[in-house]
Every structure is written in C-alpha cells, then in structure tokens.
Amino acid sequence: MNTDPLELSRFIKEAAREVGFDLVGLAQAGPFEETEARLLDHIEQGRIAGLAWFNADRARFSCDPANLLPGVRSIISLGISYLTGPLSEDKPALTGRVARYAWGQDYHTVLKAKMQTLFERISQHTGSQSARLLVDTARIVDRSVGQRAGLGFFGKNTNLINKQFGSYIFLAEILTDLTLEYDPPAWGTCGRCTRCLEACPTEAIVEPWAVHNDRCISYLTIELKGTIPEELRPGMGGWVFGCDICQEVCPYNKKAQGGEHPEFQPRQAGDDAPDLLAWLRLTESEAAFRQKFRGTPLLRTKRTGLRRNVAVALGNSHDPAALPALQQALSVETDPIVREHLEWAIRQLEKPES
C-alpha cells in the first residue's frame, strides 16, 4: 500500500477523471476564516434574507470542515460541467425558461454515484474508510473549497469561475483523513467587467461579490414558498425555475468548454424551453406533476410553486392569447397563493398595452 502524498494525489486525480469528473483539486482542510467573516457580514447586511435556516451559527459551522469529519486532513474538491446544448429550436409561442442545471437529471443523484465510485477506488488503494462525501446539501462552503483547491475564482456574481469550463459547473467534495499534495489556490479576475450586475433584471447583485438573496430570481422561483413580491414579478420574465442571466452574459461563459455528460441534457424535447400553456395544464394534477418531473431538480419547487411561477411568466408574456388558459386555471385552482398569481397574470394581459 503506497500512501506517499504525491503518488496518492496523482492516483486520486486520475481516478476522478476516469469516473467522469471534469475538475479535481486537492486542498488542506483548515478553517475558512475569510469566508466566515464574509458570510457573517452578508447576514448582518441582510443579504441572505429569506433563508431563515442560514444563520450565523450555520455560517460558522460550515466554515470548519472538522465539524463534518473529525480528524479530517484533506478535501478532494470535484467539479463537473453541465454546459450542454444545443437549445430547442422549435419553440411554442408562449415559452418559459428553466435554468440550465435543471434540464436533465437531478445532479445530486448523478454526482453521488460518481463520488461513491471514486471513494471505493481510493479506499481500495489506501485502505482508508474515514471519509465524508458531500454534494451541495451538506454544511460546507463548497465554492470556497473549490477556490482553495484551484478549481476556480469568484466572479462578481459570486459564482465560481473556471477559465476552461466557465461557471456552469457542479461542485462536490470528499473529506478524508489522508495527507495529500495540495494544489495552489485559484486566482483570477473579472477586470472592469460589470455585465452581470447590469444584466440582473431584479437588481439582486447590489455590488461586486454581493447578492441580495431575496431579490434573486433563483430564490424567488425555488426557495420562496409564499407570495412573490409584486414589484419583482416583471423582472422575472419567463423564468419558471432558476435563472441563468448573470452567467449567460459572462465573457468566461461565452468561450466555456462544454462537458460530455448526457445526464444533464434535456430529458425530453422542450425541457429547456417549456411550453407555458402545456405546463399550466400539466400542473393541475399532482400525479401528473410528479410523473413529469420525477428525478429532476424541478420537484424542489413543488406543484404550487411551479404553477405560481408559470402564472407569472404568462403574465409577463403580454400575450392575450394566454388569457383563456389562465382563466380556466383560476376556475379550478384552490390554493390561495396560486390564485393570487393567476389573478395578477390576468390583470397584466387585460391591460390595453397587451
């Protein structure tokens, strides 16, 4: 059994790429003190409003990997590109938008399977069983881990940017008690570019590296379970799940290399550009909703949230052709939150300018 840090690090990187990860970096598992200070400041400034569970205690816990695995020495930081294409060409007149990461299979499932395979190879090679596999939902600052491990630098929209794959990357980590050869942190710059700040239609990016969570379209369409503030609805455009605007305008993403991962391709034609009227009819039934979106991230918003979002997107379409469908949906809708958004959409389409 060879546990030489340099040899072992080479083995891990080669194995990670063999199981399908596009990026792999190795970092020492010390506390993330600068990240902790930044998160506490964001909380104090109210920039994480709407996420009651993300409080100061959680921020402090997340910034020390030893809280997740006592005795941890190293972090294997992993990345996989979800940049796929091309987009649907035959789009219906009333088309919505879904964030690119949600076009295909749920990334949690995909990454967990690849990480488990990687961990088994490492365990067979070293005999070590002490590890923790993390995919997005655990309390760790994954973007800061990625930066320390050399995967990318922080863009002004707070996304991690890799110079080869852009910011369309999923992140995951393996915490381990192994001693490894560590990669240098990633450094980069957006220069004078402020395209992401200027393009955000709800003005969520209030300054470089500072996002007001409760104004972000991703939050409004996914995390928010109640009523969407009326003043923010017009800025949501046709987005019904998540948002990619700040990524689409980023120069790094204009030249980003796509990954070869069919799991993240749209599962069915039109999943990247949904027919809003079809989705409005589909979501009248809980069973149909679950059948359509089983195994995808869209289940997160639940049927009520998706109907609410589709109503807002139709209201923003300014196309009176959607009125009959909205009125029909309102006639059978019992949820007060969805009813309020359907009524709002109808009012938008009844305005003279529509």
N, C-alpha and C positions, 0 to 999 in steps of 0.2 A: 504493500500500500504506500503510494507516494503522496505525501502531504506537503511537499515543497510549495510554498506560496506562489511562486512564478509558474511552475508546471501546472499546479491545480487551477490557477486563474486561466491559463490557456485552455485547459480541458473544459472548464465551465463555459467559456465564450464560444468555443467550437460546438459544444453540445447545445447551447442556447440557439444558435443559428440553425443547427440541424433540425430542431423541433419546431422551428418556424418563427422565431423572434427576429425582427429586423435590427434591433438595437440591444446591446448589452453593455453594461458598465459596472464597475465594482467600486464600492465606497466604504470607508470606515464608518462604523455605526455609532458615532458620538452624537451628543445632543445637537439640535439645530437651533442655536441660541438666537441668531439673527432672524430666522423665520418666526420664532416665538415672539420676539419683540414686535415684528411687523404685524403678526396676526392680532396681538393684543391691542395694537394701535388701531387696526381696522375695526375691531369690535367696539373700542371706545368711541370711534368716529361714526359708528352706526352703519358701516358699510356692509355688514353681514346681517342686516335686518331681515327678518322673515324666517331665519333658521334658528329657532329658539334653542335647538339642541347644540348648536356650535357656540359654546360659551368659553369663558376664559379658562376654566378647568380643562375642557376638552382640548383647547389650543395647547396648553402646557403639556398635557399627556401626549398629544400627537407628536410633539417635537423631541421626544426622547424614545428612540427605538427600544431601549431596555425595558420600557413599560410593557411592551408586547412580547418580548422574549428575554428573560433574564439571562445574562451571560452572552448576549449577542456581541459578536466582534465585527461582522461584515454584513453589508447589504448588497445583494445582487439586484441591480436595477435593470428592468427589462422594458422594451418598447416594441410595439408592432404598429405598422402603418395601416390605417383604414381608408386611405385615399383610393377610391375605386371610380370606375366610370365605364362607359360614358353615361350621361343622363338620358332619361326617357326623351324620345323625340316627338312622339305623338301625344301631346298633352291636351286634356279637355279644356274647354273654355274657362271653367272655374277651377283653377289648380291651386293647391296649397303647397306648403314646403315643410319638409322634415329634415332635421339636422342629419348630416351625412353619417354620423356614428351610429344612427338608429336605422339605417336602411336594411341591414341584414340581421344576422343572429345576435343575440344578447352577448356582448363582449365579455361579460363576467364568466359565462359558461365556456367560451372559446379559450380565454386566457387561463382559466383554472385548469383546464385539461392539459394545455401545453406546459404549464408550470409543474403540474404533477409529474408529467413525463420527465421533465428536466430534473426535478428533485430526485426522482428514483435513480436517474443516471448518476447524479452527484453522490447519492447515498451509497450506491453500489461501488463507486470508485473510492470513496473515503471511509465508509463505514459509519459516518456521522448520521444520527437521526434527529439531532436538535436543530429544528428549523421552523419557520413560520411563513406560510405563503399568503400574500396579500394582494387583493385586486380591488382597489378603489374604495371599498366599503369599510375597510379597517381604519383605525385611528392612527394614520401616519401621513406626513406631509410629502406625498409622492412626487410632486413637482420639484420640491427642494432636494429630495433624494436624487432625482434624475439629474438635476444641475450639478450636485456634488459628484455624481458618478460619471459625468461627462456626456450625458445624453443630449443636453440642450441648454439654452439660456432663456431667461424670462423676457418675453415680449411685453410691450406696453399694455397689451390687453390681458396680461398676467398668464397667458398660455406659455407652455414650454415649447421653444422653437428649436428644432434640429435643422442644421444647414442643408442636410440631404433630403429629409422627409418632411420638412416644414413642421407645422403644429398638428397635423392630422395623425396623431399617434396616441395609442392607448398605453398606459403605464401600469406596471405591476412590480412587485418586489418579493424577494426571498430573503428573510432574515436568517442568519446562520452563525454558529459559533466557530466557524472555520476562519483561519487567518489567511488573507489573500493579498495579492499585489494590487494596490489601488490605482485607479485611473485619476488623472488630474481633473479638476472641475471644469465644466464648460463655460466659456466666456464668449459673449457676442454682443452685438448692439443693433438697435433699430435706427441708429443715426438720428437724423432730424425728422424721420417719417412719423406722421401722426394720423395715417389713414384710418386706423381702427377707431380712434377717438372721434374722428369726423364722420365716420360712416354709421356709427351706432344710432339707430332711429329713436331710441328711448333715452339717449344720453346717459347710459349706465356707466360708461368709462369716464369718470369725472376728471381724471388727470392720469398721466402715465403711471402704470402699475397700480392703479386704484379703481376698483369697480364697485359701484353701489349694487349689491346683490339684488335688492328688491325692485330694481328697475330693469334688470337683465331679462331679455325675452326668454332665455332658457329657464330662469326661475319662474317667470310668470306662467309658462306653458307646462311646467313639470312639477316643480316643488310646491308652488302655491296651490292650496286646495280649496280656496274660497273664491270670492269675487275679485276679478281683475280690476284695478283702479281704472275708471273710465277715461281719465286723461292719458293713460298709457296705451289704450287699445288701438288707436290709429297707427301708432308706431310699430305695432306687431305685424302689420301687413298680412301676408298669407301664411305665416309660420304657425303650425299647429303642434309641433313638438320640437323644442330646442331652437337653436339659431346658429348660423354659421357666418353671419355677415362680417364680423371682425376678423375672421380667418380668411374669407374669400377675398378681401381687399389687401391682405398682407402680401408684400412682394416676395417673401420667402416661399409662400404657398403657390405663387404663380409658376415657380420653377421646381416645385417639390416633386420628388420621385414617388410614384405610387407603389404600394405593396402588392404582392401577388397572393391575395387571400380571398378566395371565393366566398368565405363565410360572411364577409362584410359587403358583398354585392347585394343589391335589392333582391329579396326572395321572390317577388313577383313583379311583373311589369307595372310600373306606376307607383311603386312603394316610395320612390324618391320624389315623386311629384303627384300627390294624391288627388283624385277626383273628389272635390269637396262635397258635392251633392251625393255621390255614392257613399262616402264615409258618413255623412249625416244620416242616411237611411240605414246603413250598416249598424251604427251605434245605437239604434233604437232598441236593440236586443243585447242583453248582457252575454248571452251564449254566443251570438254572432261576433261580438267584440272580442271575446276570449279566443274563439276559434281563429279569427283573422290574425291576431297579434301574439298568439302563443309563441314563446321562445324569442321574443323581440323586446327591446327596451320600452316600446310603447305601452306595455302593460303598466308601467310605473305611474302614468298619469291617470289611470283608471278611466272607466267609461264616462263618468261625469266630467272629468277634466278634459277628455278629448272632445266630447260634444260641446262643451263650453268654448274650447279653442277653435273648433270648426265654425261655430256660430260667429265668433269674432272675425275670423278670416273671410267668411262670406259677407259680413258687414263691411269689411274693408275692400271688397271687390268692386263696390259701386256699380254692380250689375243687377238691375231689377229682375233679370231672369231667375235669380235665386229666391225671389220673394215667395212663390208658391211652395217651395220646399221648406223654407223657414216657417211659413205659416202652418203647414202641415205638421212639422216637428213640434211647434208650440202647442198645437191642439192635443197632442198625446203626451207631452212632457209633464212630469210631476215634480221633478227636482227643482226647488226654487232658485238655485244658483244657475242652472242651465236655462231656466225660463227667463231669468233677468237678462242673460246674454243674448238669447234668441230675440227678445223684445228689442234690445239695443240694436241688433243687426237689422231688424226690420225697419226701425226708425231711420237708420243710415240709408237704406235703399229706397225709402219713401221720400227722401229729400229731393227737391227739384233738380239739384245738380246731378243726381243719379239718373 
